[in-house]
Amino acid sequence: MSPAPPRLAATRPVTWKVGLFALLVSFFWSGNIVSIKFGLATIPPFWSAFWRMAIGVLAVWAWAWALRKPIRIERGQLRDFVLLAMMFTAQIAIFNLSVFYTSPAYAVILLNTNPVMINLISHHFVKADRLSASRLLGLAIAFSGISYVMFGQPDATLAPNPMIGNPLMLVSSFLLALRIVYTQRLVRRVGTYRPVIWQMALSLPGFLALALAFEKPLLQPLSYEPVLAILYQAVVVAGFCFVSWTSLLRLYSAGNLAMYTFSVPIFGIFLSAALFDERITGRLLVGAIAVAAGIAIVTKLKFRGAPRAA
């Protein structure tokens, strides 16, 4: 007779302090696409992913070691981490390709439609995340903003082929949402640090194989800017942001946390304008507002109706 599956702990209500921390993580995350765009001028997409994760593994390992957190894979966990790493590798590979082909502002809006995807996926797997008619209306508003942005034409100097880059980013957004929902269930059984470090460590052979098969190591002579960009992605995003967000997912509903990520596209648009001189068009603003409004409606209604933890 097989053992019963472990009972997941009830998620906690999101307090204002937790929300403020989630916004801080979102701000740092908004710089990810901008830093990747800087790096991609010198380091191609798959090599960029490989170096980011190689350094990220070391950063998270050092963090876990300093805090005495266990990271060794225990019996029966390998299959879970391999599945997580497969989703992670596919999502990041498609993500980096998309950033290469489209502009940072368009990419950050389309990637951060993942809360919409999360709510659709959570509806089927998380009892507390059932969709209502009002939440479906919010999702429809968000999808209208997604559609409006996806068919836009960003600056050609920043986006060599947005008709490839924009749809790829939506695929990456869906894979990210799937990974977040899967990670939320996984961390309650195995802890925070194991999923973060092993999704990166087990992705390295895949990224290295893709890089060796399809890319040159450098597109132009190496300078300090792409090195700093890779370090930001590895230490701040792959380290601090991944660990922080995974820790939050262990305690709080993915649907509730999704409401704080609507700030990422807003932060990202203005970072791209400041650092790349990308023009903030009416299409970008209308699309971003529609996406953010739809996500806010969905998550606010769900949070209002969710039972409080005992």
Kinemage of the C-alpha trace (Angstrom):
@kinemage 1
@onewidth
@group {chain A} dominant
@subgroup {mainchain}
@vectorlist {calphas} color= white
{ca met a 1} P 0.000 0.000 0.000
{ca ser a 2} L 1.469 3.326 -1.035
{ca pro a 3} L 1.835 6.079 1.585
{ca ala a 4} L -0.631 8.948 1.563
{ca pro a 5} L 0.679 12.171 -0.024
{ca pro a 6} L 1.923 14.774 2.444
{ca arg a 7} L -0.657 17.278 3.563
{ca leu a 8} L 0.302 20.811 2.530
{ca ala a 9} L 0.290 23.522 5.153
{ca ala a 10} L -2.354 26.202 4.838
{ca thr a 11} L -1.153 29.399 3.176
{ca arg a 12} L -0.973 32.548 5.300
{ca pro a 13} L -2.628 35.921 4.634
{ca val a 14} L -0.295 38.474 3.027
{ca thr a 15} L 0.478 41.314 5.464
{ca trp a 16} L 1.581 44.809 4.427
{ca lys a 17} L 5.184 44.034 5.407
{ca val a 18} L 5.192 40.925 3.247
{ca gly a 19} L 3.615 42.930 0.431
{ca leu a 20} L 6.297 45.630 0.713
{ca phe a 21} L 9.037 42.987 0.580
{ca ala a 22} L 7.346 41.395 -2.457
{ca leu a 23} L 7.384 44.828 -4.158
{ca leu a 24} L 11.113 45.194 -3.403
{ca val a 25} L 11.813 41.792 -4.938
{ca ser a 26} L 9.663 42.790 -7.924
{ca phe a 27} L 11.710 45.970 -8.415
{ca phe a 28} L 14.976 44.014 -8.507
{ca trp a 29} L 13.353 41.489 -10.823
{ca ser a 30} L 12.290 44.281 -13.192
{ca gly a 31} L 15.978 44.990 -13.825
{ca asn a 32} L 16.567 41.430 -15.023
{ca ile a 33} L 15.423 41.942 -18.623
{ca val a 34} L 17.254 45.269 -18.862
{ca ser a 35} L 20.494 43.669 -17.643
{ca ile a 36} L 20.040 40.711 -20.006
{ca lys a 37} L 19.568 43.105 -22.938
{ca phe a 38} L 22.840 44.803 -22.015
{ca gly a 39} L 24.636 41.462 -21.863
{ca leu a 40} L 23.167 40.016 -25.074
{ca ala a 41} L 25.057 42.560 -27.179
{ca thr a 42} L 28.221 40.645 -26.234
{ca ile a 43} L 27.189 37.261 -24.793
{ca pro a 44} L 24.595 35.323 -26.885
{ca pro a 45} L 21.384 33.944 -25.278
{ca phe a 46} L 22.357 30.373 -24.349
{ca trp a 47} L 25.847 31.297 -23.156
{ca ser a 48} L 24.270 34.104 -21.140
{ca ala a 49} L 21.931 31.617 -19.451
{ca phe a 50} L 24.782 29.197 -18.773
{ca trp a 51} L 27.052 31.766 -17.100
{ca arg a 52} L 24.161 33.291 -15.170
{ca met a 53} L 23.157 29.920 -13.696
{ca ala a 54} L 26.742 28.768 -13.057
{ca ile a 55} L 27.407 31.864 -10.940
{ca gly a 56} L 23.894 31.739 -9.486
{ca val a 57} L 24.442 28.195 -8.184
{ca leu a 58} L 27.539 29.384 -6.320
{ca ala a 59} L 25.680 32.405 -4.900
{ca val a 60} L 22.740 30.333 -3.616
{ca trp a 61} L 25.073 27.600 -2.296
{ca ala a 62} L 27.038 30.228 -0.337
{ca trp a 63} L 23.796 31.682 1.036
{ca ala a 64} L 22.509 28.241 2.061
{ca trp a 65} L 25.867 27.304 3.622
{ca ala a 66} L 25.997 30.537 5.641
{ca leu a 67} L 22.474 29.919 6.972
{ca arg a 68} L 23.076 26.181 7.520
{ca lys a 69} L 20.261 25.223 5.155
{ca pro a 70} L 20.196 21.662 3.749
{ca ile a 71} L 20.539 21.388 -0.029
{ca arg a 72} L 21.397 17.720 -0.617
{ca ile a 73} L 18.836 15.780 -2.640
{ca glu a 74} L 17.203 13.153 -0.438
{ca arg a 75} L 15.747 9.817 -1.439
{ca gly a 76} L 12.692 10.125 -3.664
{ca gln a 77} L 13.315 13.789 -4.574
{ca leu a 78} L 15.438 13.460 -7.718
{ca arg a 79} L 12.500 13.066 -10.102
{ca asp a 80} L 10.869 16.226 -8.701
{ca phe a 81} L 14.027 18.269 -9.241
{ca val a 82} L 14.664 16.887 -12.720
{ca leu a 83} L 11.121 17.867 -13.770
{ca leu a 84} L 11.606 21.322 -12.238
{ca ala a 85} L 14.952 21.724 -14.035
{ca met a 86} L 13.397 20.741 -17.377
{ca met a 87} L 10.712 23.420 -17.007
{ca phe a 88} L 13.342 25.910 -15.843
{ca thr a 89} L 15.725 25.217 -18.750
{ca ala a 90} L 12.987 25.523 -21.371
{ca gln a 91} L 11.586 28.713 -19.824
{ca ile a 92} L 14.939 30.503 -19.472
{ca ala a 93} L 16.181 29.442 -22.932
{ca ile a 94} L 13.010 30.785 -24.594
{ca phe a 95} L 13.108 33.861 -22.347
{ca asn a 96} L 16.682 34.801 -23.370
{ca leu a 97} L 15.890 34.276 -27.058
{ca ser a 98} L 12.850 36.523 -26.726
{ca val a 99} L 14.840 39.323 -25.063
{ca phe a 100} L 17.338 39.085 -27.932
{ca tyr a 101} L 14.581 39.651 -30.532
{ca thr a 102} L 12.338 42.251 -28.865
{ca ser a 103} L 12.748 45.389 -26.759
{ca pro a 104} L 13.137 45.421 -22.942
{ca ala a 105} L 9.872 47.300 -22.316
{ca tyr a 106} L 7.788 44.965 -24.492
{ca ala a 107} L 9.540 41.914 -23.024
{ca val a 108} L 8.938 42.943 -19.414
{ca ile a 109} L 5.207 43.495 -20.009
{ca leu a 110} L 4.714 40.199 -21.827
{ca leu a 111} L 6.765 38.147 -19.356
{ca asn a 112} L 4.866 39.572 -16.430
{ca thr a 113} L 1.572 38.350 -17.749
{ca asn a 114} L 2.513 35.203 -15.810
{ca pro a 115} L 0.132 36.100 -12.929
{ca val a 116} L -2.690 35.675 -15.458
{ca met a 117} L -1.310 32.264 -16.370
{ca ile a 118} L -0.813 31.414 -12.676
{ca asn a 119} L -4.467 32.069 -11.898
{ca leu a 120} L -5.570 29.899 -14.818
{ca ile a 121} L -3.228 27.049 -13.806
{ca ser a 122} L -3.892 27.345 -10.050
{ca his a 123} L -7.605 27.003 -10.748
{ca his a 124} L -6.987 23.350 -11.634
{ca phe a 125} L -4.490 22.455 -8.897
{ca val a 126} L -5.073 24.682 -5.834
{ca lys a 127} L -8.431 24.462 -4.063
{ca ala a 128} L -8.180 28.022 -2.694
{ca asp a 129} L -7.566 29.469 -6.177
{ca arg a 130} L -10.882 28.679 -7.901
{ca leu a 131} L -11.999 31.166 -10.562
{ca ser a 132} L -15.249 33.102 -10.347
{ca ala a 133} L -17.095 35.051 -13.051
{ca ser a 134} L -15.668 38.347 -11.710
{ca arg a 135} L -12.130 36.992 -11.759
{ca leu a 136} L -12.643 35.750 -15.315
{ca leu a 137} L -13.607 39.321 -16.265
{ca gly a 138} L -10.325 40.542 -14.764
{ca leu a 139} L -8.433 37.922 -16.767
{ca ala a 140} L -10.209 39.072 -19.943
{ca ile a 141} L -9.082 42.669 -19.295
{ca ala a 142} L -5.515 41.483 -18.755
{ca phe a 143} L -5.576 39.399 -21.952
{ca ser a 144} L -6.795 42.420 -23.930
{ca gly a 145} L -3.716 44.314 -22.747
{ca ile a 146} L -1.493 41.348 -23.626
{ca ser a 147} L -2.896 41.212 -27.168
{ca tyr a 148} L -2.518 44.954 -27.653
{ca val a 149} L 1.154 44.885 -26.646
{ca met a 150} L 2.063 41.674 -28.479
{ca phe a 151} L 1.289 43.123 -31.911
{ca gly a 152} L 3.124 46.392 -31.308
{ca gln a 153} L 6.256 47.512 -33.159
{ca pro a 154} L 9.031 48.574 -30.755
{ca asp a 155} L 12.143 50.510 -31.775
{ca ala a 156} L 13.977 48.482 -34.432
{ca thr a 157} L 17.365 49.207 -32.853
{ca leu a 158} L 16.236 47.431 -29.682
{ca ala a 159} L 13.973 44.828 -31.304
{ca pro a 160} L 15.376 43.212 -34.486
{ca asn a 161} L 12.389 40.847 -34.828
{ca pro a 162} L 9.493 41.486 -32.397
{ca met a 163} L 7.150 39.186 -34.344
{ca ile a 164} L 9.352 36.345 -33.110
{ca gly a 165} L 10.361 37.842 -29.755
{ca asn a 166} L 6.911 38.817 -28.503
{ca pro a 167} L 5.195 35.418 -28.991
{ca leu a 168} L 8.262 33.660 -27.559
{ca met a 169} L 7.948 35.774 -24.418
{ca leu a 170} L 4.328 34.693 -23.978
{ca val a 171} L 5.448 31.055 -24.188
{ca ser a 172} L 8.118 31.807 -21.583
{ca ser a 173} L 5.491 33.490 -19.396
{ca phe a 174} L 3.293 30.386 -19.493
{ca leu a 175} L 6.239 28.125 -18.606
{ca leu a 176} L 7.173 30.492 -15.765
{ca ala a 177} L 3.627 30.320 -14.402
{ca leu a 178} L 3.654 26.526 -14.601
{ca arg a 179} L 6.995 26.454 -12.789
{ca ile a 180} L 5.785 28.821 -10.051
{ca val a 181} L 2.705 26.722 -9.308
{ca tyr a 182} L 4.797 23.527 -9.320
{ca thr a 183} L 7.464 25.151 -7.113
{ca gln a 184} L 4.842 26.322 -4.609
{ca arg a 185} L 3.763 22.735 -4.040
{ca leu a 186} L 7.336 21.424 -4.041
{ca val a 187} L 8.854 23.821 -1.479
{ca arg a 188} L 6.338 22.822 1.175
{ca arg a 189} L 7.788 19.306 1.050
{ca val a 190} L 11.495 19.902 0.420
{ca gly a 191} L 12.225 23.418 1.732
{ca thr a 192} L 13.251 26.625 -0.022
{ca tyr a 193} L 16.884 26.213 -1.024
{ca arg a 194} L 16.845 22.803 -2.683
{ca pro a 195} L 14.491 23.802 -5.544
{ca val a 196} L 16.343 27.071 -6.180
{ca ile a 197} L 19.816 25.573 -6.340
{ca trp a 198} L 18.947 22.318 -8.130
{ca gln a 199} L 16.811 23.894 -10.843
{ca met a 200} L 19.903 25.927 -11.764
{ca ala a 201} L 22.495 23.172 -11.260
{ca leu a 202} L 20.579 20.587 -13.285
{ca ser a 203} L 19.936 23.131 -16.053
{ca leu a 204} L 23.659 23.716 -16.697
{ca pro a 205} L 24.237 20.691 -18.999
{ca gly a 206} L 21.269 21.732 -21.143
{ca phe a 207} L 22.382 25.346 -21.470
{ca leu a 208} L 25.969 24.289 -22.211
{ca ala a 209} L 24.816 21.845 -24.907
{ca leu a 210} L 22.620 24.497 -26.557
{ca ala a 211} L 25.423 27.078 -26.406
{ca leu a 212} L 28.047 24.757 -27.884
{ca ala a 213} L 25.675 23.623 -30.625
{ca phe a 214} L 24.313 26.982 -31.778
{ca glu a 215} L 26.399 29.925 -30.574
{ca lys a 216} L 29.823 31.516 -30.443
{ca pro a 217} L 30.998 32.362 -26.896
{ca leu a 218} L 31.174 36.113 -27.664
{ca leu a 219} L 29.582 38.376 -30.260
{ca gln a 220} L 32.146 41.148 -29.689
{ca pro a 221} L 35.160 41.741 -27.397
{ca leu a 222} L 34.290 41.404 -23.717
{ca ser a 223} L 33.976 44.569 -21.624
{ca tyr a 224} L 32.920 45.263 -18.041
{ca glu a 225} L 29.260 46.055 -18.896
{ca pro a 226} L 28.192 42.510 -19.869
{ca val a 227} L 30.188 41.107 -16.930
{ca leu a 228} L 28.289 43.371 -14.523
{ca ala a 229} L 25.028 42.418 -16.262
{ca ile a 230} L 25.724 38.688 -15.767
{ca leu a 231} L 26.659 39.277 -12.111
{ca tyr a 232} L 23.414 41.183 -11.540
{ca gln a 233} L 21.397 38.351 -13.103
{ca ala a 234} L 23.298 35.695 -11.128
{ca val a 235} L 23.657 37.270 -7.682
{ca val a 236} L 20.650 39.592 -7.443
{ca val a 237} L 18.082 37.773 -9.608
{ca ala a 238} L 19.124 34.098 -9.551
{ca gly a 239} L 20.299 34.466 -5.948
{ca phe a 240} L 18.343 37.000 -3.906
{ca cys a 241} L 15.154 37.132 -5.994
{ca phe a 242} L 14.802 33.377 -6.581
{ca val a 243} L 15.446 32.523 -2.922
{ca ser a 244} L 13.186 35.302 -1.634
{ca trp a 245} L 10.299 34.470 -3.966
{ca thr a 246} L 10.592 30.746 -3.339
{ca ser a 247} L 10.531 31.444 0.413
{ca leu a 248} L 7.354 33.480 -0.027
{ca leu a 249} L 5.752 30.711 -2.108
{ca arg a 250} L 6.330 28.303 0.749
{ca leu a 251} L 4.079 30.362 3.017
{ca tyr a 252} L 1.689 32.285 0.758
{ca ser a 253} L -0.629 31.458 -2.120
{ca ala a 254} L 0.831 31.941 -5.618
{ca gly a 255} L -2.407 33.710 -6.578
{ca asn a 256} L -2.120 36.165 -3.655
{ca leu a 257} L 1.540 36.916 -4.370
{ca ala a 258} L 0.766 37.466 -8.055
{ca met a 259} L -0.913 40.789 -7.265
{ca tyr a 260} L 2.456 42.295 -6.285
{ca thr a 261} L 4.142 41.347 -9.531
{ca phe a 262} L 1.955 43.751 -11.514
{ca ser a 263} L 4.484 46.428 -10.508
{ca val a 264} L 7.291 44.674 -12.436
{ca pro a 265} L 6.212 45.826 -15.940
{ca ile a 266} L 5.793 49.396 -14.682
{ca phe a 267} L 9.277 49.380 -13.124
{ca gly a 268} L 10.668 47.685 -16.238
{ca ile a 269} L 9.206 50.201 -18.694
{ca phe a 270} L 10.773 53.139 -16.884
{ca leu a 271} L 14.115 51.355 -16.404
{ca ser a 272} L 14.222 50.646 -20.154
{ca ala a 273} L 13.363 54.275 -20.916
{ca ala a 274} L 16.085 55.497 -18.538
{ca leu a 275} L 18.846 53.099 -19.615
{ca phe a 276} L 18.059 52.449 -23.311
{ca asp a 277} L 16.151 55.649 -24.186
{ca glu a 278} L 13.253 53.421 -25.241
{ca arg a 279} L 10.227 55.534 -26.124
{ca ile a 280} L 7.231 55.004 -23.833
{ca thr a 281} L 4.401 54.831 -26.355
{ca gly a 282} L 0.660 54.965 -25.807
{ca arg a 283} L 0.454 51.275 -26.771
{ca leu a 284} L 2.937 50.336 -24.065
{ca leu a 285} L 1.161 52.345 -21.388
{ca val a 286} L -2.355 51.213 -22.326
{ca gly a 287} L -1.254 47.584 -22.553
{ca ala a 288} L 0.629 47.720 -19.237
{ca ile a 289} L -2.303 49.418 -17.462
{ca ala a 290} L -4.784 46.855 -18.842
{ca val a 291} L -2.572 43.953 -17.768
{ca ala a 292} L -1.983 45.450 -14.303
{ca ala a 293} L -5.666 46.317 -13.834
{ca gly a 294} L -6.808 42.849 -14.859
{ca ile a 295} L -4.322 41.185 -12.518
{ca ala a 296} L -5.284 43.531 -9.672
{ca ile a 297} L -8.996 42.738 -10.131
{ca val a 298} L -8.375 38.991 -10.228
{ca thr a 299} L -6.105 38.832 -7.203
{ca lys a 300} L -8.061 41.347 -5.107
{ca leu a 301} L -11.289 39.412 -5.592
{ca lys a 302} L -9.578 36.134 -4.808
{ca phe a 303} L -7.819 37.525 -1.740
{ca arg a 304} L -11.073 39.032 -0.459
{ca gly a 305} L -12.823 35.712 -0.784
{ca ala a 306} L -10.014 33.532 0.518
{ca pro a 307} L -10.335 32.056 4.013
{ca arg a 308} L -7.818 33.317 6.550
{ca ala a 309} L -5.314 30.888 7.968
{ca ala a 310} L -5.996 29.735 11.494
